[in-house]
Amino acid sequence: MLILDKIILFFNATLHTYSFFFNKLLFIQNSFFYQNNPYIKFLNSKK
């Protein structure tokens, strides 16, 4: 039972870390990539 608890704990910590980095990545992508990308501007101007 102790090993299972450690596995669950490790899984939760890893999941939390991955979601944190994923959110950072999405934030960087939204703020930098989408505002400065000429292709995105081109797509937005076509609408």
N, C-alpha and C positions, 0 to 999 in steps of 0.2 A: 504493500500500500504506500510505503514511503517513497519508493522508486516512481510510482505512478504520479504521486503528488509533485515530485521534482520535475518529471517530464511535462506535466501540465503547467507548472510554474515557468519552466523554460520556454514552453510554447507560447504562453501568454506574453512573456517579456519580448520574445522574438517578434511576435505579431505586433506588439505595441511599437517596437523600434521600426519595423518595416512600414507601418502605417504613418509613423512620424516622418520618416524620410520620404515616403511617397507624397505626403501632403506638402512637404518642402519642395519637392520636385515639381509638383503641380503648380505651386505658387510661383516658383521661378519661371516655369514655362508660361504661365498666364501673364505675368508682369513683363517678362523680357521677350519671349519668343513671339507672342501674338501681337504685341504692340509694334515691334520693330521688323516684323517679317513682311517683305514686299508682296509675297504671294497672298498672304492673308488680307492685306490692304486691297490687293487686286480683286480678290473674291468679294470683299465687302463692298467695293465700289461697283461691282457688276449687279448687285441686288437692286 
